[in-house]
């Protein structure tokens, strides 16, 4: 989307209408609740409106909104994890994450077992199909950090997403 001479509010509204569902899907996939995703996305679009004169000239204003929303959500999820661990420690509890049960492969549950920062790079790279360089740019990270987070996330996810083949028992 290049610079268009027109009403800035109308231009942002058009971008919002075109990109909102996709952004909410990304945010929920990273681990936010629907309510958190909508709140974070709304904040990102409000920030966009205030900067539209500059961002409207970008090749991909949607990438800017996504970057702001993902960074905000990852930060929020980190704060929630720290608070939950502190509360559990104060109450003398340990946080135990249940192992997946049954034959169902639950990608959401598996993603919940990795850090928010790892979820962000996995979703942006593997779900949104963004190249590593773009993920790095959107998250404000060096490409090597993105690659490292992807590698650690894949390593953590591998046993959670492994499909066990049933081996017949021969008596």
MOJOWO-V638972 format. One record per run of one state. SS is the DSSP state (H for helix, E for strand, L for the rest). FROM is the first residue (numbers start at 1). LEN is the number of residues. If there is no record, write none. Layout:
ss->SS from->FROM len->LEN
ss->SS from->FROM len->LEN
This chain:
ss->L from->1 len->7
ss->H from->8 len->23
ss->L from->31 len->3
ss->H from->34 len->22
ss->L from->56 len->5
ss->H from->61 len->30
ss->L from->91 len->16
ss->H from->107 len->6
ss->L from->113 len->3
ss->H from->116 len->12
ss->L from->128 len->4
ss->H from->132 len->8
ss->L from->140 len->3
ss->H from->143 len->19
ss->L from->162 len->10
